[in-house]
Amino acid sequence: MPRTLWLIIVVVVGTAVGRYAGALLSRAFAATGRLFRRRPAPRPNPTPWLPGQIYSVRRDPLSFGLVKVLAADSDAVHVRLYKHTFPVRPEVGSTALLALGTLNDADGFGIGHVPLAHDAFQAWEPVLVRAETVSDDELEGYNIWLEHHGGVFR
């Protein structure tokens, strides 16, 4: 019987010490983990496009056009696509000289608001030309899109 009693005492004391030691060790490892934890690398800004920037973009294999960034968020770049096309990439452009046109124009038309995924806009090969302010009139289509929770062209 004394041998059984001794075994019970060792198990009870060992378990109590084991729990205490285990708690101390887990706290120590947790503290060390907080000190040496790897921090995630900073995420790149998903929106390098800024409102008011005017870009020359590839319209098709043989022509270029101009767009103006109306807004940008983590999901999309919202642009205004002007009707004018150029045989070479334009280097300067003022929106005062550009127009959207209408569907009935013989020389084409533009679109007041086009919500594009970042990859889709990047596929247009945009090159920054200049920056201007965005007027409230230019934001009309974008505001309607916001109000109705519109989609994005991919």
C-alpha positions, -999 to 999 in steps of 0.1 A, spaced: 0 0 0 27 25 7 40 20 -28 6 29 -43 3 59 -20 37 71 -31 27 67 -68 -5 88 -62 15 115 -44 40 117 -73 13 119 -99 -7 146 -80 24 167 -72 38 161 -106 6 171 -123 3 203 -102 39 212 -109 35 203 -145 5 226 -149 23 255 -131 54 249 -152 34 245 -184 16 278 -177 49 296 -171 64 281 -202 35 290 -224 35 326 -211 72 329 -218 69 315 -253 39 338 -260 59 368 -248 88 358 -270 65 353 -299 52 388 -296 87 402 -295 99 383 -325 68 379 -346 73 388 -383 53 418 -393 36 416 -427 51 436 -455 33 468 -462 7 464 -488 12 484 -520 -14 512 -526 -40 495 -547 -50 528 -562 -21 545 -580 -46 564 -601 -57 598 -587 -88 619 -596 -82 644 -623 -53 626 -639 -55 625 -677 -40 594 -694 -34 585 -730 -46 550 -736 -45 525 -764 -80 524 -779 -72 496 -804 -40 484 -821 -39 514 -844 -52 543 -823 -49 561 -789 -74 581 -769 -76 601 -737 -93 593 -705 -97 613 -673 -97 595 -639 -129 606 -620 -123 584 -589 -104 553 -578 -110 528 -551 -97 494 -542 -121 477 -567 -120 500 -597 -107 530 -616 -136 553 -628 -127 570 -660 -143 594 -685 -135 582 -720 -134 610 -746 -144 604 -782 -113 616 -799 -88 591 -813 -52 598 -824 -28 578 -847 0 583 -822 0 586 -784 -10 622 -775 15 639 -751 -7 668 -741 -43 670 -736 -68 695 -721 -103 683 -714 -115 718 -725 -108 708 -760 -122 673 -757 -158 661 -760 -178 630 -753 -200 634 -784 -232 615 -790 -241 581 -805 -251 599 -837 -216 614 -843 -199 601 -874 -165 603 -858 -174 582 -827 -185 589 -792 -171 589 -757 -185 576 -724 -190 598 -693 -183 571 -667 -166 537 -672 -159 517 -640 -129 495 -648 -111 469 -627 -74 479 -621 -62 451 -643 -85 461 -671 -74 497 -670 -38 487 -669 -44 466 -701 -52 499 -718 -15 508 -714 -22 542 -697 5 569 -698 1 600 -676 -3 632 -696 -13 658 -670 -37 664 -642 -67 687 -638 -95 691 -614 -127 670 -616 -159 690 -619 -192 681 -604 -207 678 -638 -181 651 -647 -190 632 -616 -227 628 -625 -223 593 -639 -200 582 -611 -225 594 -585 -254 575 -602 -232 544 -602 -225 548 -565 -262 553 -557 -272 521 -576 -242 500 -564 -230 494 -600 -206 468 -613 -171 469 -627 -159 460 -661 -132 434 -659 
